[in-house]
Amino acid sequence: MAVSATKVALILLITMAIIIPCFECGIAEFDDYLKAQAEEARKLTLQTYVPNPEGIAEALNLQVHRKLEEDTIRKELRERDKRKVY
């Protein structure tokens, strides 16, 4: 009895897996506003693309290094740590 119930459930699951994707729900139909927005996003993405990611990482590292050198609080903390006697 349990074997036949399992077979029926399996057949039902397979049938639903085949039938559900075949329904036409009109999901892929977009209105003009969404098409224009997608095109604008694509253009912006292509404009801001940088083909050299290493250059971006180097620029970021340089900015962080300069900021840490400028930061007076960190300098004071480093000097205070140097004065400590352990």
N, C-alpha and C positions, 0 to 999 in steps of 0.2 A: 504494500500500500504506500509506503513512504517512498519507494523507488519511482512509482508512477507519478506521485505528486512532485517529486524532484524533476522528472522529465517534463512535466507540464510547465513547471516554473521556468525551466531552462528554455523551452520552446517559446514561451511567452516573452521572456527576456530578449531572445534573439530576434523575434518578430518585431518587438518594440524598437530595438536598436536599428533595424533595417527601415522601419516605417517612419520614425520620427525625423530623420534628416531629409526625407523626401517631401515633407510639408513645405509649401510655399507660404512664407509668412511676410515677405516683403521687407525683410530686415536689411537687405543690401541696397535698398532704394534710399537715397539721400536727397534732401532738399537743396536748393541752390545755396543757402546760407552755409550749410555744413560743407559743401564742396568748396566754396570760396575760402572758408576758414582753414580747411585742410591744405589748399593750395598755398595760402599765405604762410602756414606753418612750415610747409616743405621749402618754400623760398628762404625763409628765415634760417632754417636748419642748414641749407646749403651755403648761405652767406657766412654763417658763424663757424663752419667746419674748419678745423685747423689740421692740416695733414701731418704736422710734426708734434706729436704729443710730448716728446722729450723736451722740446723747447718750452712748452708750457710748464712742465715740471721744474725745469731749471729756473724759469722766471719766478715761479712761486717760491722755490727754495731761497732764491736771492732776496726776495721781499721779506720772507720770514727772518732770514739772517740779519738783514738791515734793521728790522723792527726790534729784534732782540738786542742788537747793539745800542739802539737808541733808548731802550727802556731803562730809565734810571732806577726804577724800583728793583729790577733784577740785578742791576749792578750793585746796589746797596746790599741786597741779600747775599750776593756772591762775596762781597768784601766782608760782610759780617761773618759769613761762614769761614772765611780765611783766617779771621782773627781769633776764632774759637780755638781753645787749647783742649785737646782731648786727653 
